[in-house]
Amino acid sequence: MAFINDHYLKLAAGYLFPEISRRVSVFTEAHPAIAKEIIRCGIGDVTEPLPAAVIAAMHTAVDELANRATFRGYGPATGYDFVREAIVQGDYRDRGIAIAPDEIFVSDGSKPDASAFMEIMATGTPAQGGNRTAVCDPVYPVYVDNNVMQGNTGPALAGGGYEGLIYLPGTPANGFVPEPPTEPVDMVYLCYPNNPTGAMITRPQLARWVEWALANDALICYDAAYEAYVRDPSLPRSIYEIPGADRCAVEFRSFSKSGGFTGVRAGYTVVPKAVEGRTRSGERVSLHRLWMRRWATCSNGVSWPVQCAIAALYTPAGRAQVASLIDFYMENARILREACAAEGLKVWGGEHAPYVWVACPAGMGSWDAFDALLSKARLVVTPGAGFGRHGEGFFRISAFNSRENVIEAGKRLQALR
């Protein structure tokens, strides 16, 4: 009989969002008459149609695949040159950032990239010679769960979290932006604009993180999936806006929430050539070289229609349509913030991110608030406890929904009175 990866058995029962879906399914099966009344503001899935420029580009690409003269088979594993060039120009050069096209790796999304990146990093707990890894708390569960699956942690802890990981508390007191750790750390995950709290890091705060990483020879895995939602031009939309970050950071990007690609699937990772890791014997090795090798072995690239869709996002029409989409969702976020405040709830986020982070009423836990809103108001939110110990006592509301549903969701928050 084949052996399994035992580390999967350490995972806490149920990934957060499937658990939410399970509870909602149980409720709807018990109350079928009101199932259609449920408003889902839990998982961050977009609701509006794709930009017109994207639709046109995908139709053209499919037509090309229907013609022998224009048919395309396998493309470059890391993305077509014209797509990587469009990304570099639109997301980096236009902002004064020196990133090369061959440092862009086009993929099917930042979630699989953040997971796959662990394949080129050392495995094992710190006691076994693995990396000392830090995550913010609350945190997007993928970073933690993937390290568990790779064998980089010990068992689950009774109060939440995993042995071997270093947790950096994000709280109202620090604006959900932890300071760099004082204890030794080899690798850290940062996500700004933040999921789940909606918090945003300032340029001086991010500069402190880069300075810390350079001084401690550490790697920053920077998730900028929501950068398009940053409204203040003084705030950083890429870690590479900070001098020296190209020597200590990789950046994960997604088109899911900017271009509405949750059903299309596309993103990219930036791995500068200057970023290095080390072997256990002390040899310094280019992470770009390893990531390129991994990509060539494990991927045949993103499909032709999807890559054409990506390029369309960077056209003048595509940019304008994306901006309109983001304006729509951010207006939803404003409505939700104001609705929470009107109910006397403490609220954060929703200003540079499509998520609103809400403190539960006194004496109510995260899952209690989830159950109350589902059963009394037919409203689905995300319990903060699913994002870590420091998420307990909060819940997240997603602004990804129709305007009608968002306005109604704001009214239904009265169920927490």
C-alpha positions in Angstrom: 0.0 0.0 0.0 1.3 3.5 -0.9 2.3 5.8 1.9 0.6 9.2 2.3 1.9 12.6 3.3 1.2 12.4 7.1 1.4 16.2 7.4 -2.1 16.5 5.9 -3.5 14.8 9.0 -2.2 17.7 11.1 -4.5 20.1 9.4 -7.4 21.5 11.5 -10.7 19.9 10.5 -12.0 21.7 7.5 -10.6 24.7 5.6 -12.4 27.8 6.6 -14.5 28.5 3.5 -15.7 24.9 2.9 -16.7 24.9 6.6 -18.8 28.0 6.0 -20.4 26.4 3.0 -21.1 23.3 5.1 -22.9 25.3 7.8 -24.9 27.3 5.2 -25.9 24.0 3.5 -27.1 22.6 6.8 -29.1 25.7 7.4 -30.7 25.8 4.0 -31.6 22.1 4.1 -33.3 22.7 7.4 -35.1 25.9 6.1 -35.6 25.4 2.4 -38.4 28.0 2.2 -36.0 30.9 3.1 -32.9 29.6 1.3 -33.3 32.1 -1.5 -33.3 34.9 0.9 -29.7 34.3 2.0 -27.2 37.0 1.1 -23.6 35.7 0.9 -21.0 38.2 2.0 -18.5 35.5 3.2 -16.1 34.3 0.6 -14.5 37.0 -1.5 -15.9 36.1 -4.8 -16.7 38.8 -7.4 -20.2 39.1 -8.8 -20.0 41.6 -11.7 -19.4 40.5 -15.3 -15.9 40.6 -16.9 -14.7 43.8 -18.5 -15.9 44.2 -22.1 -12.2 44.4 -23.3 -11.5 41.1 -21.7 -14.6 39.4 -23.2 -13.7 40.7 -26.7 -10.1 39.5 -26.3 -11.2 36.0 -25.2 -13.6 35.7 -28.1 -10.9 36.7 -30.6 -8.5 34.2 -29.0 -11.0 31.3 -29.2 -11.6 32.2 -32.8 -7.9 32.0 -33.4 -7.8 28.5 -31.9 -10.5 27.5 -34.4 -8.3 28.3 -37.4 -5.3 26.2 -38.4 -3.4 29.4 -39.6 -3.7 31.0 -36.2 -4.0 28.0 -33.9 -1.6 27.9 -30.9 -0.6 24.9 -28.8 1.8 24.9 -25.9 3.1 28.4 -25.1 6.0 29.5 -22.9 5.6 28.0 -19.4 6.1 31.4 -17.7 3.9 33.4 -20.1 4.0 34.9 -23.5 6.4 37.8 -23.9 3.7 40.3 -24.9 1.8 39.5 -21.7 4.8 39.8 -19.4 5.8 43.0 -21.1 2.3 44.4 -20.6 2.4 43.5 -16.9 5.8 45.0 -16.4 4.8 48.2 -18.1 1.5 48.7 -16.5 2.3 47.5 -12.9 5.9 48.5 -12.5 7.6 50.7 -15.1 4.8 53.2 -15.1 5.3 53.5 -11.4 9.1 53.9 -11.6 9.9 50.3 -10.6 12.6 48.4 -12.3 11.3 44.8 -12.8 12.3 42.8 -15.9 9.8 40.8 -18.0 11.6 37.6 -17.3 11.1 38.1 -13.6 7.3 37.8 -14.2 5.8 34.3 -14.0 2.2 34.2 -15.3 0.0 31.6 -13.6 -3.5 30.6 -12.8 -3.6 32.7 -9.6 -1.8 33.9 -6.5 -3.3 31.2 -4.2 -1.6 28.3 -6.1 1.5 30.3 -6.5 1.9 31.0 -2.8 1.4 27.3 -2.2 3.7 26.1 -5.0 6.5 28.5 -3.9 7.1 26.3 -0.9 8.3 23.6 -3.2 11.6 25.4 -3.8 12.1 26.2 -0.1 13.5 23.9 2.6 11.0 21.6 4.3 10.9 20.6 7.9 10.3 22.3 11.2 12.9 24.8 12.5 14.2 22.0 14.8 14.7 19.8 11.8 16.6 22.5 9.9 13.7 24.1 8.1 12.8 27.8 7.9 11.7 29.8 10.9 8.5 31.1 9.4 6.4 34.0 10.6 2.8 34.9 9.7 0.6 37.8 10.7 -2.4 36.8 12.9 -5.2 37.1 11.7 -3.9 35.6 8.5 -5.1 34.3 5.1 -5.3 30.5 5.9 -3.5 29.4 2.8 -0.1 30.5 4.1 -0.4 28.5 7.3 -2.1 25.4 5.8 0.5 25.1 3.0 3.3 25.1 5.5 1.6 22.5 7.5 1.1 20.3 4.4 4.8 20.7 3.5 5.9 19.5 7.0 7.2 22.8 8.1 5.2 22.9 11.4 4.5 20.8 14.4 1.1 19.7 15.5 -1.9 21.9 15.9 -2.0 23.8 19.2 -5.0 23.6 21.6 -5.8 27.3 21.4 -5.3 27.5 17.6 -2.3 27.8 15.4 0.6 25.3 14.9 3.7 24.5 16.8 6.8 25.9 15.0 5.2 28.9 13.3 5.8 32.4 14.7 2.6 34.5 14.9 2.7 38.3 14.7 -0.4 39.7 16.3 -2.4 42.2 14.3 -4.7 44.1 16.6 -6.7 47.4 16.7 -3.8 48.9 18.7 -1.3 48.4 15.8 -3.8 49.0 13.0 -3.4 45.3 12.1 0.1 46.0 10.8 2.6 44.1 13.1 6.1 45.3 13.5 9.0 43.1 12.3 9.8 40.3 14.8 12.7 40.6 17.3 13.3 36.9 17.3 15.2 35.1 14.5 13.0 34.6 11.4 14.0 33.3 7.9 10.8 33.9 6.0 7.6 36.0 6.6 4.3 36.4 4.9 2.8 39.9 4.5 -0.5 40.7 2.7 -1.4 44.3 2.1 -4.1 45.5 1.5 -4.8 42.9 4.1 -7.0 40.0 3.8 -9.0 39.6 6.1 -8.8 42.9 8.0 -8.8 45.3 5.1 -5.9 47.2 6.8 -3.3 48.9 4.7 0.4 49.3 5.4 2.1 52.7 5.0 5.3 53.3 3.1 7.4 53.9 6.2 6.0 50.7 7.8 6.8 48.7 4.7 10.3 50.3 4.6 10.9 49.0 8.1 10.0 45.5 7.0 12.4 45.7 4.0 15.2 47.1 6.2 14.6 44.3 8.7 14.7 41.6 6.0 17.9 42.9 4.5 19.5 43.2 7.9 18.5 39.7 8.9 18.9 38.0 5.5 15.2 37.0 5.6 12.7 36.5 2.8 9.4 38.4 2.5 6.6 36.7 0.7 4.4 39.7 -0.2 0.8 39.1 -1.3 -0.4 42.2 -3.2 -3.6 40.5 -4.6 -5.7 43.6 -3.6 -3.3 46.4 -4.6 -5.7 47.7 -7.2 -8.0 48.8 -4.4 -5.5 51.2 -2.8 -7.1 54.7 -3.1 -4.4 56.8 -1.6 -1.4 57.4 -4.0 0.9 57.9 -1.1 0.4 54.2 -0.1 2.6 51.5 -1.7 0.9 49.2 -4.2 4.0 47.0 -4.6 6.8 46.1 -2.1 9.2 47.0 -4.9 8.4 50.6 -4.4 10.7 50.3 -1.4 14.5 50.4 -2.2 16.2 47.1 -1.6 13.0 45.0 -1.8 14.2 43.4 -5.0 16.9 41.7 -2.9 14.7 40.3 -0.2 11.1 39.8 -1.5 8.9 37.9 -3.9 5.5 39.3 -4.8 2.3 37.5 -5.5 -0.3 39.2 -7.7 -3.9 38.2 -8.8 -6.3 39.3 -11.4 -9.2 37.7 -9.5 -10.3 40.8 -7.7 -9.1 43.5 -10.1 -10.2 42.1 -13.4 -13.0 39.9 -12.0 -11.0 36.7 -12.9 -12.2 34.4 -10.1 -13.8 32.2 -12.7 -11.1 32.8 -15.4 -8.1 32.1 -13.1 -5.0 34.1 -13.7 -2.3 35.9 -11.7 1.5 36.1 -11.6 4.5 36.0 -9.3 7.5 38.4 -9.3 10.8 36.7 -8.5 13.7 39.2 -8.9 17.0 37.7 -9.9 18.7 39.3 -7.0 16.6 37.4 -4.4 18.5 34.5 -2.9 18.1 31.6 -0.5 20.8 29.3 0.9 21.5 25.7 1.2 22.1 24.1 4.5 25.8 24.1 3.7 25.7 27.9 3.4 25.8 28.2 -0.4 23.7 31.1 -1.7 21.3 30.2 -4.6 19.1 32.3 -6.9 15.4 31.8 -6.1 14.6 33.0 -9.6 16.7 30.0 -11.0 14.9 27.5 -8.8 11.4 29.0 -9.5 12.1 28.9 -13.2 13.2 25.2 -13.0 10.1 24.3 -11.0 7.9 26.2 -13.5 9.4 24.5 -16.5 8.9 21.1 -14.9 5.5 21.5 -13.4 3.6 23.8 -15.8 2.7 24.1 -19.5 1.6 27.7 -18.9 -1.7 29.5 -18.9 -4.1 29.0 -21.8 -4.0 31.3 -24.8 -7.5 32.8 -24.3 -6.7 33.7 -20.7 -3.3 35.3 -21.5 -5.0 37.4 -24.2 -7.5 38.4 -21.5 -4.7 39.4 -19.2 -3.2 41.6 -21.9 -6.6 43.2 -22.5 -6.6 44.4 -18.9 -3.7 46.7 -19.6 -5.2 48.4 -22.7 -6.7 51.9 -22.2 -10.2 50.4 -22.4 -9.3 47.6 -20.1 -7.8 49.9 -17.5 -10.9 52.1 -17.5 -13.2 49.2 -17.1 -11.2 47.7 -14.3 -11.3 51.1 -12.5 -15.0 51.2 -12.9 -15.3 47.7 -11.3 -13.2 48.6 -8.4 -15.1 51.8 -7.8 -18.3 49.8 -7.7 -17.0 47.4 -5.1 -15.4 50.1 -3.0 -18.7 51.9 -2.9 -20.2 48.7 -1.6 -17.5 48.7 1.1 -18.4 52.3 2.1 -22.0 51.3 2.4 -21.1 48.4 4.6 -18.8 50.4 6.8 -21.4 53.0 7.4 -24.1 50.4 8.1 -21.8 48.8 10.7 -21.1 52.2 12.3 -24.8 53.0 12.4 -25.3 49.9 14.4 -22.7 50.9 16.9 -20.2 48.2 15.7 -16.5 49.0 15.7 -15.3 48.6 12.1 -12.0 48.7 10.2 -11.0 48.2 6.5 -13.2 49.0 3.5 -11.1 52.0 2.6 -8.3 50.4 0.6 -9.7 46.9 0.4 -13.0 45.3 -0.5 -13.3 43.8 3.0 -14.8 45.3 6.2 -13.5 43.9 9.5 -16.0 44.2 12.3 -15.7 43.6 16.1 -18.4 41.3 17.5 -20.7 42.7 20.1 -19.5 42.3 23.7 -19.7 38.7 24.8 -20.2 37.2 21.4 -17.6 35.1 19.6 -16.8 35.0 15.9 -18.8 31.8 15.2 -21.6 33.0 17.4 -21.9 36.1 15.3 -21.8 34.0 12.2 -24.6 31.7 13.4 -26.7 34.7 14.6 -26.5 36.5 11.3 -27.2 33.3 9.4 -30.2 32.2 11.5 -31.7 35.6 12.3 -30.8 37.7 9.3 -30.0 35.1 6.5 -26.7 36.9 6.1 -23.4 35.0 5.6 -20.2 36.6 6.8 -16.8 35.1 7.6 -15.9 34.4 11.3 -12.6 36.0 12.2 -11.6 33.0 14.3 -11.0 31.1 11.0 -8.1 33.5 10.3 -6.3 32.8 13.6 -6.3 33.4 17.3 -6.3 37.1 17.0 -9.3 36.9 14.6 -11.5 35.7 17.4 -14.0 38.4 18.3 -14.3 39.8 14.8 -16.0 38.9 11.5 -15.3 39.9 7.9 -17.9 41.2 5.5 -17.1 41.0 1.8 -18.1 43.9 -0.5 -18.2 41.6 -3.5 -22.0 41.6 -4.2 -24.7 43.4 -6.0 -25.6 46.9 -4.8 -29.1 45.8 -3.9 -27.7 42.9 -1.7 -25.1 45.1 0.0 -27.7 47.7 1.0 -30.0 44.9 2.3 -27.0 43.3 4.1 -26.4 46.5 5.9 -30.0 46.6 7.2 -29.8 43.0 8.3 -26.9 43.7 10.7 -29.6 44.8 13.1 -29.8 41.1 14.0 -26.7 41.6 16.2 -28.5 44.1 18.5 
